[in-house]
């Protein structure tokens, strides 16, 4: 499992901000694009889903960006879905959903088989 220092600066502690850990699971075609099953990210508390997805797009590049998520449009492509703790982000606040410590984010194709 790889940990990414996402949005953490040396000033974070000085500003009194806390960090959180978020687990990400990659299923189906997303697993192929990332060549990973899961990751754990360290983020600033109250980071939005779009900031986390921006980081993944930067880290994984093509084909994750633009096939799964387009950072320029802040858009998860319609053939993929994102769940936070088992809830589809469309039932939350979409890519603007704020993440919390211990959240589990699942990135997967809309349809998967096998």
N, C-alpha and C positions, 0 to 999 in steps of 0.2 A: 504494500500500500504506500502511495506517495503522498506526502503532505506538501501543499503549496502555501507559501506565505502571501495570501491574498489581501491586499489593502492594509498591510501592517507596516507601520513606520516606527522609528525609535521614539517619535513624539507621541505615539498612541498612549503609552502608559502615563506620560507627563500630562496629557490632556484628560486623564482619568477614564479613557475608554477601555472597555474590556474586550477580550477576544472570545470567540466561540468556535466550536468544531461542527462541521456539517459533513455527513457522509453522502457520497454520490455513487449510485449504482448505474452501470451501463448495460443495457439489455439489447439483444438482437443486433441489428445493423449498427447501432451506436457503439456497441462493443467492438465491432470490426473497425469502425472509423477511429476509435481511440486506442485500440489494441490493449484495452484494460477492462477489468471486470468492475472495479470500484476504486474510489479515491476517498481520502479524507482531507478536507480543506480547513485551514485556520483562517478565519475571517474576523473583521471588526464586527462587534455586536451590532445588530440591526442592519446588516448589509442586505440589499435587495437581490432578488433572484437574477435580475438582468446583469448586475455587476459580476455575479458569480459566473453566469453564462458567457459574458464578455471575456472573462479570464480563460475559461475553457476554450473558447474560440481562438484566442491568441495562443494558448499553449498547444492545441492540437492542430490548428490550421485546417487546410483542406484535407479531406472532404467534410469535416465537422462544420466548418464555416465554408460555404453557406448552406450545405445540405440539411443540417439539423437546426442551426441557429444562425441568424443573420444579425451581427452586432450593429451594423449601420441602421437597420430598421427596428432593432430591439424586438425581433420576431422569431418565435419558434415556428418552423415550417409545418404546414398542415398535415404532413404525413408522419409527424413525430408528436409525442406527447411527453409532458413533464408532470410528475406527481411529487407532492411534498407530503410526507407522512401518509401516503396512500390516497391523497386527495388530488384530483386533477386541478391544475392551476387555473383553469377556466372557472372553477367553483370558488376560487380564492380571489386574489387581485392580479391574476395573470403574471406577467414578468415583473410587475411592480410589487409582488408579494415580498414582505420582509421575512428574512430567515431568522430562526432562533437556534440557540445552542442545542445540539443533539438532533436537529432535523435530519431526515433521510430524504434525499432527492433522487428520484428515479428518472432516467432519460431512456426512452424506448420508442421504437416505431409504433405507429398506430395499429398495425396488424403484424403479428408475428406467428410463426407456425413451427411445426416440427414434431 
